[in-house]
Amino acid sequence: MKFERSPFAMIIAIIVLLVFLGMPSSQPANAKSNDPTNRTPKHTEIAVLRNLKTNERIKLPIKKYNGKVPNSTIYEVFVPSSILSYESHQHPDDTGGVTLTITQSYSERSYPEYSVSLTSSSAKWMKSDNTISITNASVTSAVAGYISGGGFLIDDETRSIGVPSLNTWYYQYPSWTGTYIIINDMGYQATRADSLLVRGGASWDFGFCVAQGGGQVISCE
């Protein structure tokens, strides 16, 4: 997936840009630094399956853990095999399927406002059912928001993988590492993993998005 022209990048960039451009131009990047809520970490996690034939969408539960490395968060979602079949996906069977794991590594600052610098995005695919194929895999880093200290940044970068090797971490290192973005409902540092899951005659787009911030704009649909 070429993120620079993907629906995810285009839609979110347009929404965020319009919202920020609608704010007073004289507003400094740290205008809310005295608001305690502006120093509170905000997180967003969304995982969605979309059937390519019927356009049916299924949102999946996500598990979140603290990473072994400081300032890293691990997100995990499991897709049961039966959910990928036309006939039985309403009655999931957890005995086999695909597990997709995302790790975000970042640095954070609390003052003068809560801000985050994304260090790396990474994703790993595993499966316990050989009737499922995984293709068109990619991992993307994305950013939008005010820079702590002044300025504004919107960018995204994708590493295309194709058919992922199972149980292998794929890393994407964003070029804006070291840039601290003020984190709130609109400003974010995001990671996205995409792939195509095929089982039998059913094909599903699988989007998994996580972010520091961006609660009102991040979407994996």
N, C-alpha and C positions, 0 to 999 in steps of 0.2 A: 504494500500500500504506500503510495507516494503522499505523505502527509501534507505537503505544501498545497495540494489541491484537493485533499480529501474533504468529505462533508463535515467531519468532526472539526477539522481545522477551520474551514471556511465559515461555518455557522457560528462556532464559538468566538472566532476572531471578530466577526461582524457584530455580534451581540455585545461583547466586551468593549469593543472600540466605540460603539454608539453610546453605551452607558457612560464610559469614562469621558468621552468628548462632550457629553451633556452636562458634566460637572463644571463649575466655575473654573476658568483657566487660571485664576489667581490662587486656587487652592493648593497649598504645598503638599508634597507626598506624605508628610507626617502630620497632616492637619488633625488627625484623630489620636495623636500620641498620648493625650491625657485621658482617653477613654479606656477604662480597664478591659472592656470587652474586646478592644482592638489588639490586646496582647494575648488573647486566648487562642491556642492552636485550633484550627478548623480543618476537618477532614471530609473527603467525599469518596465513596466507593460504589461503583455500579458495574454489574455484569449482566449482559443481555445476549440471549440466543435469538436469531431471526431466521425463520424458515424461508429459504429462497423461492419456494414454490407458492406457499400460502401466505407469506408475509407475517405469519404468526410470531409473536414476540413473547419470550419467557424470561422473566428476571430471576436470577439465581442468588442464593444466600452466599455471603462472603465471610470468611474467617480472617481475623487480623491479629498479628503477633508483633511484639518488639523483636527487632533483629538482634543477632549476636554482636554485630558491630554497633557501637554507639551512633545515635542519630540515623537509624535505619528502621524501616517498617516493612513487614512481610504481609502480603495479602494473598489469600488462597481461595479458589472456587473449584468445586467438583461438579462435573456434568455426568450424571448416570447414563449408562448405555441406553436404557429404555426410553429416556426422554428424547433421544435422537431418532426414534422410530415413529412413523405416522400412526401405527395402530395402538401403541401402548404408552405413549409418553405421558399420559395423564396418571399413570400408575408407576412411578419411578421405582427401579430396582437398583439398590446401591452396591450390587456385587461386582460391577465393572463399570468403567467409564474413563473420562479424561480429567486430569487435575492440572489446572493452570495456576502458577504461582508468580506473583510480581513482587519485586523488592525495590523500594525507593530508598536511596541513600542521600542524605542532605545535611546541611548545616543550618542552624537557626539562631536568631537573635530575638531577645525580648524587648529591648529598648532601642530607640525611642518608640518603636512600634514592633509588633510581632512580624518578623520577616524570615524568609527561607531562601537558601541557595541550594539548588538541586545539583548533586554530585554525579549521580548515575541512575539510569533506569535499567532494570533487567527483568527477564521473564524466562520461565522454565515450563516445558510441557512434559507430562507423564501420562501414560495410559495403561489400563489393566484389561483391555479388550481389543484383540487384534482385528475385530470386524470394523473398527473405526479407523478412518484415515484422517490425518492432520496435514493440511497444506496451507499455502498462502500466509504463512506466519510472519509477523513483524512486531517490533517493539518501538515505541515512539515516546519521545520527551516533548512536552509542550509547556509554554509559559505565557502568561498575560497578566499585566498589572503595573502598578506604580513601582519604580525602583526606590528602595530606601535611600534617601539622600537626594532624590530628584530624578526625573525622567520617566519614561514609559516604555515598556517592552512587550511585543507580541512576537512569538517565534515557535517553530516546531521542527523537529528533525526525526527521521525514521530510519531504522535499520531493517531492511528487508531480509527475511530468512528463508522463505520458501517452505520446504519440508524440514521441520526441526528434528534434530537428534534428541531422543528422549532423555530426560533427566540431565539436560545440559543447560547451563545458564547462558543466556544471550544478553550482552550488555550494549547499551547505547549511552555514550557520554556527550551531553549537550555542550555546545560551544559557549553557552552563556554561564557555565559554571563559575561561581564566584560572585555572581550578580544576585543581590538579595532583593526579593520581591515582597512587598507588603501583602500579607495573607489575610483575606476576608472573603465575603460571599462572592465577590467578583474576581479578585486577584488570586492567581493560583500558580503552583508548580505541579504539573501533572505527568503521569505515566500511563501509557495505553499499550495493551497487547491485543493483537488481532489474529484470527486464524479461521480457516474453513474446516468444519467437521462434517464428514460424510459417513453415513452408516446405511447400508442397503440402498434404497432409492431416495433417501432423504438427505438434503444438504442444508447446513446451517452456518450462517455467519456468526462468529463468536467474538464479541467485543467485551473487553474487561478494562475499565478505566478507574484509576485512583488518583487522588490529588490532595495536596496540602492546600486548603481553601477551595474556592470555586463552587460552593454549594449550590448556587443558583444557575450555573451555566454549563457544568460538566455533564456530558451525555454520551452514552455508548450505544445509542439507538440510531 
